[in-house]
Amino acid sequence: GDDPEDQLLQVLRETANALADASGGKLSVREPAQAGPHPDKPSLTVANVQYLAVPGGPELAPFVAFLKALARPDASARETLPPAEVRVYMAPTCPNCPLVVGACLELAVRFPGINLQVVDAMYFTDLAGPLKSVPAVVVDQAYTEIGPLSGAELLRILKRRHDPGFQVDALESMINAGRFAETLAWLRRQDAFSLLAPLMRRAGIKERMGVMLMFEEVLEEEPHGLDAAVPHLLPLLQEEDPALRGDTADLLGQVGAPGADQALKTLRADD
């Protein structure tokens, strides 16, 4: 048919059958092709990797290397890693994408607990959302890294996920990437509005501007979407840093939640 997803599914099916034929019986194709975290999307799934992209052109080399690595008996690392979801966004015309995709695939082979999705951001714009630059790597639907990323750098990120302060890093990375709606959903899911205070304390002008932009965009869609942040922001009005107090006052003014108005009047009286 003319449906783009049907066409992609057909290309993926042909790719899978060609790989199976070339393997001399070592690989087999099992229907349905749709599997993994996005069963409604046409995809190619191999082990713990779901391709929502065609592994062709410059992306063929890392995919073939991945298949070869899977066949090695010592492919998995001796060290363990807690389960993780890693999504790497790429585009067929992106010069840096094959290296980042390859690095992610290598880690997926070493650590079977990693569920990796390789997503064509130009095709699956609904999954890419506001991400406009590739390569981009998203860990556990939160921590976001845009640009070149080595396997060693990604492994350090994965190992830090339970360290103190990592959630603040994840929050900052999402805001810097412009993933504002996803940030709000994550804050709600993690009940993590308290992270806004340490982020504001450590952030520079650029990062605070990002927080302000997030507030502005979220409040346009949901006027009460950030009410839960108010109790965590109010104490910042007592900080010594006048810039921090002013930026916090601006945020609270945007929210306009109960309790914020009186705090702002007090701040103005003190000034």
Salt bridges, closest charged atoms under 4 A:
GLU31 OE2 - ARG13 NE 2.85
ASP74 OD1 - ARG72 NE 3.89
GLU79 OE2 - ARG110 NH2 3.36
GLU79 OE1 - LYS159 NZ 3.17
GLU85 OE2 - ARG87 NH2 3.93
ASP126 OD2 - LYS41 NZ 2.45
ASP140 OD2 - ARG161 NH1 2.96
ASP169 OD2 - ARG160 NH2 2.33
ASP169 OD1 - ARG202 NH2 2.59
GLU172 OE1 - ARG202 NH2 2.67
GLU222 OE1 - ARG188 NH2 2.66
ASP227 OD2 - HIS224 ND1 3.13
GLU239 OE2 - ARG201 NE 3.00
ASP241 OD2 - ARG208 NH2 3.67
ASP247 OD2 - ARG208 NH1 3.34
